[in-house]
């Protein structure tokens, strides 16, 4: 451990050692909340706001301007510069002096906070949410709601036990356009679904390579930033954002952007369990950098009704290009293939149905405010009022995780072996062949840098455990660094 990390570790551990004591104190706050009156203000705290969390702040401010009795009363971030800047900006915009915290555990002691909005890196999502629930707070939790499958289920268990309102940050669920399109397909207007397909073709350049441990700035509490993750030195150029591409803290673009499209695809299928079988083909290709997650990937969820196929591409349409590939008109989109045509979902707020000849049949547009939906449910205390309850978030997040598990325990394979493994699965070969063409256009040598054929994993959807691979089951959770441990009993 270098000197700066050693100092940060000692400073952070002095606070962290009290984690178990806080948990017991919070239990006294966790009694079921009564229904809030229309004139009773809901006081919100935002945890982590260098990126997506700023949208949470803006969203609550907007609702307040519209007349909702809601207000941001506290901010929390392990980066003291981000924290000071955020507090100053909120003072300038609203005139309010907000409470500021470096450590979420100190925040949760505040009697000036009713609800917590979490937009930290993925590895903090579950623990931050469960601690908040145990402290008697309602929660708005960014996607993916978890870093692994097990801890996602633990959030659901905690929300139900303490009767808290927990919204997932998949804002497409508040789109009445997509909701109506889902119902239209459910009503049989295009016949049966044959394939539900999600796509995340989004540019992801190399994050570069460093020769050794990097300095963590003095204004960041690195021990708290790591939280549940192993105490390791920073071995990439950027601490912020590029954590998405490292397994200890992120889930690749499948769990970053792709979770939205995965959720919409599952919504159309109407599936409320994990898939009974999953496999992956992909790799981190086209460059060599400090990232670990796949930038090119196919995930195949073998649901009985119809397969859910997910595609990730981080390279452009061809080497040197700026544009990304498109499939049936979209790059970041969902296509629901049906017997009588298809539905195309290009955004979080629209959908269009086409017949088998490609002629437009029907279209839908519009969405409601996802933050407003959460606030209304916080008032009503009715989980069913949420458009994206934590259970929905857990299931869609877990579909990303199981796909990544298949990839992580897979092995390099040549074209013939991959084709042989996937040839019996509907839509798999066509999807694979398009991916190979995409890689050739980017001049990727699949002999020198072969694709990884992931393990073919079978799962018991009730227990959310694999039935044919012990190594895969070990990746359903992680080793937590004390005291940042997701509790086995919530």
C-alpha positions as CSV (number, residue, x, y, z in Angstrom):
1,X,0.0,0.0,0.0
2,X,1.6,3.3,-1.0
3,X,1.8,6.3,1.4
4,X,-1.3,8.1,0.2
5,X,-3.4,5.0,0.3
6,X,-2.1,4.1,3.7
7,X,-3.1,7.5,5.1
8,X,-6.5,7.4,3.5
9,X,-7.0,3.8,4.8
10,X,-6.2,4.8,8.4
11,X,-8.4,7.9,8.3
12,X,-11.3,6.0,6.8
13,X,-11.0,3.0,9.1
14,X,-11.3,5.1,12.1
15,X,-14.9,5.8,11.0
16,X,-15.5,2.4,9.5
17,X,-14.9,0.5,12.7
18,X,-18.2,1.8,14.0
19,X,-20.3,0.3,11.2
20,X,-21.8,-2.5,13.3
21,X,-22.8,0.0,16.0
22,X,-24.5,2.2,13.5
23,X,-26.5,-0.7,12.1
24,X,-28.0,-1.5,15.5
25,X,-28.8,2.2,16.1
26,X,-30.5,2.5,12.7
27,X,-32.9,-0.4,13.6
28,X,-34.7,1.9,15.9
29,X,-35.5,4.3,13.0
30,X,-36.9,1.6,10.7
31,X,-40.5,1.3,11.9
32,X,-43.0,1.6,9.1
33,X,-43.7,5.1,8.0
34,X,-47.3,6.4,8.1
35,X,-48.9,7.9,5.0
36,X,-47.6,11.4,4.4
37,X,-50.0,14.2,4.1
38,X,-50.0,16.3,1.0
39,X,-48.5,19.3,2.8
40,X,-45.8,17.3,4.6
41,X,-42.3,17.9,3.1
42,X,-40.2,15.0,2.0
43,X,-36.6,15.7,2.7
44,X,-34.1,14.0,0.3
45,X,-30.4,13.3,0.5
46,X,-28.3,12.5,-2.6
47,X,-25.3,10.2,-2.2
48,X,-22.7,10.4,-5.0
49,X,-23.3,13.2,-7.5
50,X,-20.3,13.8,-9.7
51,X,-22.2,12.1,-12.5
52,X,-25.8,10.8,-12.5
53,X,-26.5,12.0,-9.0
54,X,-26.6,15.6,-10.3
55,X,-29.7,14.6,-12.3
56,X,-31.3,13.5,-9.0
57,X,-30.6,16.9,-7.4
58,X,-32.0,18.6,-10.5
59,X,-35.0,16.3,-10.5
60,X,-36.0,17.1,-6.9
61,X,-35.4,20.8,-7.5
62,X,-37.7,20.7,-10.5
63,X,-40.4,19.0,-8.6
64,X,-40.1,21.6,-5.8
65,X,-40.4,24.4,-8.4
66,X,-43.6,22.7,-9.6
67,X,-45.1,22.9,-6.2
68,X,-44.3,19.5,-4.8
69,X,-43.5,19.5,-1.1
70,X,-40.0,18.0,-1.5
71,X,-36.5,19.3,-1.0
72,X,-32.9,18.3,-1.0
73,X,-31.6,18.7,2.5
74,X,-28.3,16.8,2.5
75,X,-25.5,15.8,0.1
76,X,-22.9,13.1,0.5
77,X,-19.8,12.4,-1.5
78,X,-16.3,11.0,-0.7
79,X,-14.8,13.7,-2.8
80,X,-14.6,16.9,-0.7
81,X,-14.3,19.1,-3.8
82,X,-17.4,17.6,-5.4
83,X,-19.2,18.0,-2.0
84,X,-18.3,21.6,-1.5
85,X,-19.1,22.5,-5.1
86,X,-22.5,20.7,-4.9
87,X,-23.5,22.4,-1.7
88,X,-22.5,25.9,-3.1
89,X,-24.5,25.2,-6.2
90,X,-27.6,24.2,-4.3
91,X,-27.3,27.3,-2.1
92,X,-27.1,29.5,-5.2
93,X,-30.0,27.8,-6.9
94,X,-32.5,27.3,-4.0
95,X,-31.2,29.5,-1.2
96,X,-30.9,26.4,1.0
97,X,-27.9,25.5,3.1
98,X,-27.8,21.7,2.9
99,X,-26.1,19.3,5.3
100,X,-22.9,17.8,3.9
101,X,-21.4,14.4,4.6
102,X,-18.4,12.4,3.5
103,X,-19.6,9.1,5.0
104,X,-23.1,7.8,4.3
105,X,-23.3,6.3,7.8
106,X,-23.1,9.8,9.3
107,X,-25.7,11.0,6.8
108,X,-28.1,8.2,8.0
109,X,-27.9,9.5,11.5
110,X,-29.6,12.7,10.4
111,X,-33.2,13.4,11.5
112,X,-33.4,15.9,8.6
113,X,-33.5,13.2,5.9
114,X,-36.6,11.1,5.0
115,X,-35.4,9.6,1.7
116,X,-32.0,8.7,0.2
117,X,-31.1,8.9,-3.5
118,X,-28.0,6.8,-4.4
119,X,-25.9,7.3,-7.5
120,X,-22.6,6.0,-6.3
121,X,-20.4,3.5,-8.3
122,X,-22.2,0.1,-8.7
123,X,-20.2,-1.7,-6.0
124,X,-21.8,0.7,-3.3
125,X,-25.4,0.4,-4.5
126,X,-26.6,-2.5,-2.5
127,X,-24.9,-1.6,0.8
128,X,-25.9,2.0,0.6
129,X,-29.5,1.0,-0.1
130,X,-29.7,-1.6,2.6
131,X,-28.1,0.7,5.2
132,X,-30.6,3.5,4.2
133,X,-33.6,1.1,4.5
134,X,-32.4,-0.1,7.9
135,X,-32.1,3.6,8.9
136,X,-35.8,4.0,8.1
137,X,-35.3,5.9,4.8
138,X,-37.1,5.3,1.5
139,X,-34.7,4.9,-1.4
140,X,-34.2,5.9,-5.1
141,X,-31.5,3.6,-6.3
142,X,-29.6,4.0,-9.6
143,X,-29.2,1.2,-12.0
144,X,-27.9,-1.5,-11.9
145,X,-29.3,-1.8,-8.4
146,X,-26.6,-4.2,-7.5
147,X,-23.0,-5.3,-8.2
148,X,-23.9,-9.0,-8.1
149,X,-27.0,-11.2,-8.0
150,X,-27.2,-12.1,-4.3
151,X,-26.9,-8.5,-3.0
152,X,-29.7,-7.4,-5.4
153,X,-32.1,-10.0,-3.8
154,X,-31.0,-8.7,-0.3
155,X,-32.2,-5.2,-1.2
156,X,-35.6,-6.6,-2.1
157,X,-35.7,-8.5,1.1
158,X,-34.8,-5.4,3.1
159,X,-37.3,-3.3,1.4
160,X,-40.1,-5.8,2.1
161,X,-39.1,-6.4,5.7
162,X,-38.9,-2.7,6.6
163,X,-41.8,-1.7,4.3
164,X,-39.8,0.9,2.5
165,X,-40.5,2.5,-0.9
166,X,-37.5,1.7,-3.2
167,X,-37.5,2.9,-6.8
168,X,-35.0,1.7,-9.4
169,X,-33.5,4.3,-11.7
170,X,-34.8,2.7,-14.9
171,X,-36.7,5.8,-16.0
172,X,-38.2,4.0,-19.1
173,X,-40.6,2.3,-16.7
174,X,-42.4,5.6,-16.3
175,X,-42.9,5.9,-20.0
176,X,-46.6,5.5,-20.8
177,X,-45.6,5.0,-24.4
178,X,-43.6,1.9,-23.7
179,X,-46.1,0.7,-21.2
180,X,-48.9,0.9,-23.8
181,X,-46.7,-0.8,-26.4
182,X,-46.0,-3.7,-24.0
183,X,-49.8,-4.1,-23.4
184,X,-50.5,-3.9,-27.1
185,X,-48.1,-6.8,-27.7
186,X,-49.5,-8.7,-24.7
187,X,-52.9,-8.4,-26.3
188,X,-51.6,-10.3,-29.3
189,X,-51.7,-7.6,-32.0
190,X,-48.5,-9.0,-33.7
191,X,-48.9,-12.6,-32.6
192,X,-46.4,-14.3,-30.4
193,X,-43.0,-12.8,-29.5
194,X,-40.2,-14.8,-31.2
195,X,-37.1,-12.9,-29.9
196,X,-36.7,-10.0,-27.5
197,X,-33.5,-8.2,-28.4
198,X,-31.7,-5.4,-26.6
199,X,-28.8,-3.5,-28.1
200,X,-26.1,-1.3,-26.6
201,X,-23.9,-0.1,-29.5
202,X,-22.2,2.8,-27.7
203,X,-18.7,4.2,-28.3
204,X,-16.2,3.1,-25.7
205,X,-12.6,4.1,-26.4
206,X,-9.6,2.6,-24.7
207,X,-9.0,3.9,-21.2
208,X,-5.3,3.6,-21.7
209,X,-2.6,1.8,-19.8
210,X,-0.5,2.9,-16.8
211,X,2.8,1.5,-15.7
212,X,2.1,1.3,-11.9
213,X,-0.1,2.5,-9.0
214,X,-1.6,6.0,-9.5
215,X,-1.9,8.8,-6.9
216,X,-5.3,9.2,-5.4
217,X,-6.0,13.0,-4.9
218,X,-6.0,14.2,-1.3
219,X,-9.6,15.4,-1.6
220,X,-10.9,11.9,-2.1
221,X,-11.4,9.4,0.8
222,X,-10.2,6.4,-1.1
223,X,-11.0,3.9,1.7
224,X,-14.7,5.1,1.6
225,X,-14.7,5.1,-2.2
226,X,-13.7,1.5,-2.3
227,X,-16.1,0.5,0.4
228,X,-17.1,-3.2,-0.1
229,X,-14.4,-3.7,-2.7
230,X,-11.0,-5.1,-1.9
231,X,-8.4,-2.5,-0.7
232,X,-6.2,-2.2,-3.8
233,X,-4.1,0.6,-5.3
234,X,-5.5,2.6,-8.2
235,X,-4.1,0.9,-11.3
236,X,-5.8,3.0,-14.1
237,X,-5.4,6.6,-15.1
238,X,-8.9,7.8,-14.0
239,X,-10.6,6.9,-10.7
240,X,-13.9,8.3,-11.8
241,X,-16.2,6.8,-14.5
242,X,-13.6,4.2,-15.7
243,X,-14.5,2.1,-12.7
244,X,-17.3,0.8,-15.0
245,X,-14.8,-1.3,-16.9
246,X,-13.2,-3.1,-13.9
247,X,-14.9,-6.1,-12.3
248,X,-14.3,-5.1,-8.7
249,X,-16.5,-2.0,-9.1
250,X,-18.3,-2.1,-12.4
251,X,-20.3,-4.4,-14.7
252,X,-19.2,-3.2,-18.1
253,X,-21.6,-1.5,-20.6
254,X,-24.0,-4.4,-20.1
255,X,-24.6,-3.1,-16.5
256,X,-24.0,0.5,-17.3
257,X,-26.2,1.5,-20.4
258,X,-27.4,-2.0,-21.3
259,X,-29.4,-2.5,-18.1
260,X,-32.0,0.0,-19.5
261,X,-32.6,-2.0,-22.7
262,X,-32.3,-5.3,-20.8
263,X,-35.1,-4.1,-18.6
264,X,-37.4,-3.1,-21.5
265,X,-36.8,-6.4,-23.3
266,X,-37.7,-8.3,-20.1
267,X,-40.8,-6.1,-19.7
268,X,-42.1,-7.1,-23.1
269,X,-41.6,-10.7,-22.3
270,X,-43.4,-10.4,-19.0
271,X,-40.8,-12.5,-17.2
272,X,-40.6,-12.1,-13.4
273,X,-37.8,-14.6,-12.8
274,X,-34.2,-15.0,-14.0
275,X,-33.7,-17.0,-17.1
276,X,-33.2,-20.8,-16.6
277,X,-30.2,-20.8,-19.0
278,X,-27.7,-18.2,-20.1
279,X,-24.5,-18.0,-22.1
280,X,-22.2,-15.3,-23.5
281,X,-19.8,-14.8,-26.4
282,X,-17.5,-11.8,-26.5
283,X,-14.3,-10.1,-25.3
284,X,-12.4,-6.9,-24.8
285,X,-11.2,-6.4,-28.4
286,X,-9.7,-3.7,-30.7
287,X,-7.3,-2.3,-28.1
288,X,-5.3,-3.3,-25.1
289,X,-5.9,-1.2,-22.0
290,X,-6.5,-1.3,-18.2
291,X,-10.1,-2.3,-18.6
292,X,-11.4,-5.8,-17.9
293,X,-15.0,-6.0,-19.0
294,X,-16.1,-7.0,-22.5
295,X,-16.6,-4.2,-25.0
296,X,-18.1,-6.7,-27.6
297,X,-20.6,-9.3,-26.3
298,X,-23.7,-11.4,-27.0
299,X,-25.8,-12.5,-24.0
300,X,-28.4,-15.2,-24.6
301,X,-31.1,-15.7,-22.0
302,X,-33.0,-18.9,-22.9
303,X,-36.5,-18.1,-21.6
304,X,-39.2,-20.6,-22.5
305,X,-41.6,-18.1,-24.1
306,X,-38.9,-16.6,-26.3
307,X,-35.1,-15.9,-26.0
308,X,-33.8,-12.6,-24.8
309,X,-30.7,-11.7,-26.8
310,X,-28.5,-8.8,-25.8
311,X,-25.8,-7.3,-27.9
312,X,-23.0,-5.0,-26.7
313,X,-20.6,-3.2,-29.1
314,X,-18.2,-0.5,-28.0
315,X,-16.2,-0.3,-31.3
316,X,-17.4,1.9,-34.3
317,X,-19.1,0.6,-37.4
318,X,-15.6,0.2,-38.9
319,X,-12.0,1.0,-38.0
320,X,-11.5,4.8,-37.9
321,X,-15.2,5.6,-38.1
322,X,-17.1,7.8,-35.7
323,X,-20.5,6.3,-36.2
324,X,-21.8,3.2,-34.5
325,X,-23.5,0.2,-36.2
326,X,-27.3,0.1,-36.4
327,X,-29.6,-2.8,-36.4
328,X,-33.1,-2.3,-37.8
329,X,-32.6,1.4,-37.3
330,X,-31.1,1.6,-33.8
331,X,-27.9,1.6,-31.9
332,X,-29.1,1.8,-28.3
333,X,-32.5,0.3,-28.6
334,X,-34.9,-2.7,-28.2
335,X,-36.4,-4.7,-31.0
336,X,-39.3,-7.1,-30.2
337,X,-39.5,-9.6,-33.0
338,X,-43.0,-11.1,-33.4
339,X,-44.8,-13.5,-35.7
340,X,-46.6,-10.6,-37.4
341,X,-43.9,-7.9,-37.4
342,X,-41.9,-6.1,-34.7
343,X,-41.9,-3.3,-32.2
344,X,-38.9,-0.9,-32.2
345,X,-38.1,1.0,-29.0
346,X,-35.4,3.7,-29.8
347,X,-35.5,5.6,-26.5
348,X,-37.0,5.7,-23.0
349,X,-40.1,7.6,-24.3
350,X,-41.2,6.1,-27.6
351,X,-42.1,2.9,-29.5
352,X,-43.3,2.0,-33.0
353,X,-44.9,-1.1,-34.3
354,X,-44.2,-2.4,-37.9
355,X,-45.8,-5.2,-39.9
356,X,-43.8,-8.0,-41.5
357,X,-43.3,-5.8,-44.6
358,X,-41.8,-3.0,-42.6
359,X,-44.8,-0.7,-42.8
360,X,-45.6,1.3,-39.7
361,X,-48.8,0.2,-37.9
362,X,-48.9,2.2,-34.7
363,X,-46.7,4.5,-32.6
364,X,-46.6,5.6,-29.0
365,X,-44.9,8.6,-27.4
366,X,-44.5,10.2,-24.0
367,X,-43.4,9.6,-20.5
368,X,-44.1,10.7,-17.0
369,X,-41.5,12.0,-14.4
370,X,-39.8,9.0,-12.8
371,X,-38.8,11.0,-9.7
372,X,-42.3,12.3,-9.3
373,X,-43.6,8.7,-9.4
374,X,-41.2,7.8,-6.6
375,X,-42.3,10.8,-4.5
376,X,-45.9,10.0,-4.9
377,X,-45.3,6.4,-3.8
378,X,-43.4,7.7,-0.8
379,X,-46.5,9.6,0.2
380,X,-48.9,6.7,-0.5
381,X,-46.7,4.0,1.1
382,X,-47.9,1.7,-1.7
383,X,-45.3,-0.3,-3.5
384,X,-47.7,-1.0,-6.3
385,X,-47.7,2.8,-7.1
386,X,-44.0,2.5,-8.2
387,X,-43.4,2.1,-11.9
388,X,-39.9,0.5,-11.2
389,X,-40.1,-1.2,-7.8
390,X,-36.8,-2.7,-6.6
391,X,-37.8,-6.2,-7.6
392,X,-38.0,-5.2,-11.2
393,X,-34.6,-3.5,-10.8
394,X,-33.1,-6.6,-9.2
395,X,-34.3,-9.0,-11.9
396,X,-33.1,-6.9,-14.8
397,X,-29.7,-6.1,-13.1
398,X,-29.3,-9.8,-12.4
399,X,-29.8,-10.7,-16.0
400,X,-26.8,-8.5,-16.7
401,X,-24.8,-10.1,-13.9
402,X,-25.5,-13.7,-15.0
403,X,-24.4,-12.9,-18.5
404,X,-21.2,-11.5,-17.3
405,X,-20.6,-14.5,-15.0
406,X,-20.8,-16.8,-18.1
407,X,-18.2,-14.6,-19.8
408,X,-15.9,-14.4,-16.8
409,X,-15.6,-18.2,-16.4
410,X,-15.5,-18.9,-20.2
411,X,-12.4,-19.6,-22.3
412,X,-11.1,-18.6,-25.7
413,X,-12.6,-20.5,-28.6
414,X,-12.3,-20.5,-32.4
415,X,-15.1,-19.9,-34.8
416,X,-16.0,-23.6,-35.3
417,X,-16.3,-24.3,-31.6
418,X,-18.5,-21.2,-31.0
419,X,-20.8,-22.1,-33.9
420,X,-21.1,-25.6,-32.7
421,X,-22.0,-24.5,-29.2
422,X,-24.8,-22.0,-30.2
423,X,-26.2,-23.4,-33.4
424,X,-29.3,-24.9,-31.8
425,X,-30.4,-21.6,-30.2
426,X,-33.0,-19.5,-32.1
427,X,-31.4,-16.3,-33.4
428,X,-28.0,-17.0,-32.0
429,X,-26.0,-17.8,-35.2
430,X,-27.4,-14.7,-37.1
431,X,-26.5,-12.5,-34.1
432,X,-23.0,-14.1,-33.9
433,X,-22.3,-13.7,-37.6
434,X,-23.2,-10.0,-37.5
435,X,-20.8,-9.6,-34.5
436,X,-18.0,-11.3,-36.4
437,X,-18.6,-9.0,-39.4
438,X,-18.5,-6.0,-37.1
439,X,-15.1,-7.1,-35.7
440,X,-13.7,-7.7,-39.1
441,X,-14.7,-4.2,-40.1
442,X,-12.7,-3.0,-37.1
443,X,-9.7,-5.1,-38.3
444,X,-9.8,-7.3,-35.2
445,X,-7.8,-10.5,-35.7
446,X,-9.8,-13.2,-34.1
447,X,-7.0,-15.7,-34.4
448,X,-4.6,-13.5,-32.5
449,X,-7.2,-12.2,-30.0
450,X,-9.9,-14.9,-30.0
451,X,-13.4,-14.5,-28.6
452,X,-14.4,-15.9,-25.3
453,X,-17.1,-18.6,-25.3
454,X,-18.8,-18.3,-22.0
455,X,-20.0,-21.2,-19.9
456,X,-23.4,-22.6,-20.7
457,X,-25.1,-22.0,-17.3
458,X,-28.3,-23.5,-16.1
459,X,-30.1,-21.8,-13.2
460,X,-32.9,-22.5,-10.7
461,X,-34.9,-19.3,-11.0
462,X,-36.5,-19.8,-7.6
463,X,-33.3,-20.1,-5.7
464,X,-31.3,-17.8,-8.1
465,X,-28.4,-20.2,-8.1
466,X,-26.8,-22.1,-10.9
467,X,-27.4,-25.9,-11.0
468,X,-24.5,-27.0,-13.1
469,X,-21.4,-24.8,-12.2
470,X,-20.0,-24.2,-8.7
471,X,-17.5,-21.7,-10.0
472,X,-20.4,-19.6,-11.4
473,X,-22.2,-19.8,-8.1
474,X,-19.2,-18.2,-6.3
475,X,-19.6,-15.2,-8.6
476,X,-23.2,-14.7,-7.5
477,X,-21.8,-12.7,-4.6
478,X,-18.4,-11.4,-3.5
479,X,-16.0,-11.2,-0.6
480,X,-16.9,-8.0,1.3
481,X,-14.3,-5.9,3.0
482,X,-15.2,-5.3,6.6
483,X,-17.1,-3.3,7.8
484,X,-18.6,-2.7,4.4
485,X,-20.4,-6.0,4.4
486,X,-23.8,-6.5,2.8
487,X,-25.7,-8.3,5.6
488,X,-26.8,-11.9,5.2
489,X,-29.8,-11.1,7.5
490,X,-31.3,-7.8,6.7
